[in-house]
């Protein structure tokens, strides 16, 4: 994992993340990503063969707090936020739907 | 030169204890409305320099204070936090108040609901003064990543307050609130508490509901209190902790009486001191202050045990891979469709997303989104994300083994005291290394407290980090009280 990040990599990842980087942002990002990825390559020193990944800490709390961590609330209908309240926050709305730029080009 | 000395002292003021405020309000000597008004007056005077508050919730605060005064006038029993003026990190949502999370992309957003921790504080009688500045989406260790300007450290306004909950720490240090809420993903409560000379609590992951916390990295994010006094921090944790049906990751384990637990002497507790946290890179004055704190714990009847946590050096790289991977997913929701900023310069849907995000997010947030997206992308997932999660298990188990031998572990909270504004902004990696002592507990999910523990010769506060096992908050508070009493 000591990859060298190229400008093309930055552009590929930015596209995946829906980030339209300005052209002057690309090179500093490439430099920073290289520095950070070079640093995290330290993890390669560690042999992790056979070790289960730990996704979140509650897995390590079994027997202490697991009662709460698996408790889901009852699946009962309850009121959600009023449409008018939610739509008031939208950048563009007709009051019923969110409005967005054209999705399908003719 | 005289000006410098003046500015270094004029902003620091220690808030009264919750017990003292309660006595004043219940006896009728102080009205909650007058108290709130006096805090707003102080905010008006000090905030232009410190930039701690991003918005104020005066109407709501004064209505709540009036309710408390009416109860007190009737001689009715007062709720536990009656009239306590508090500030809330802007990454937590409060209905009717803007919530920016320090980001331009959320400018103007008015959340339609209250986060659980805030609702619980208000139900307990607290008066919410306003929303506090922070690093954008809680990403940063200096509060310099806020889109609304840096917070200044009340101890020395030329220095950073730490981050990301810099406003929450600075507000307590300058008595612009009696107590505050922050969030901690990799050290964002503990490190600013240490830089500003206040108490900051990292609750066990799952101890406090995150409903209404704007998500950064969900397997790491926690909500916790700041206060000037350890016992008050314990009281506040008790008020916000406990199961919440709105957060499935929130533990149903019973909430202990943390304040009462903190009254118990620390004598007899076994304290572990990990050599790895006192190695190269630790500021000599910080080391001396922490060693003095450890000696005070020994004098208080604790036994001190050298321990080893040999994988500690892998925590920062593992943390930055996991946190950024989760952030890249969590921040996908900011797309210019349902709330927040939308770029005007787009005629297609995809272009609107991409321009809104580029114009709305700051440089550090974009850097982390890109790093996280890279680490999760095809061909790299196993090498980066999966590897980091494996290391996370090693680190968590290392802590659990240590806690079989000791009741609590003490370390410096930060390798250095508050640094100058602008000192580290040019080098993202150097900024990440500021989190070297805090991220391991974040990955392991254990709890901790940062408590003031002396100062450097220049008067900059030093914080001691006290770590305890999952749901071991009571123990952490006991140790913190002993350190506080010695200081």
Interface residues (C-beta under 8 A of the other chain):
Chain A: X1 X3 X5 X9 X10 X12 X13 X14 X16 X17 X18 X19 X20 X21 X22 X25 X29 X32 X33 X35 X36 X37 X39 X40 X41 X42 X43 X44 X46 X48 X51 X52 X53 X54 X55 X56 X57 X58 X60 X61 X64 X65 X67 X68 X69 X71 X72 X73 X81 X85 X86 X88 X89 X90 X91 X92 X98 X100 X101 X102 X103 X105
Chain B: X109 X110 X112 X113 X204 X205 X206 X218 X219 X243 X245 X246 X248 X249 X250 X251 X252 X253 X311 X313 X314 X317 X318 X320 X321 X328 X332 X335 X336 X337 X338 X339 X340 X341 X342 X346 X347 X348 X349 X350 X351 X352 X353 X354 X355 X357 X358 X361 X363 X366 X367 X369 X370 X371 X373 X374 X377 X380 X383 X384 X386 X387 X388 X389 X390 X391 X392 X393 X394 X396 X397 X400 X428 X429 X432 X443 X444 X445 X446 X470 X471
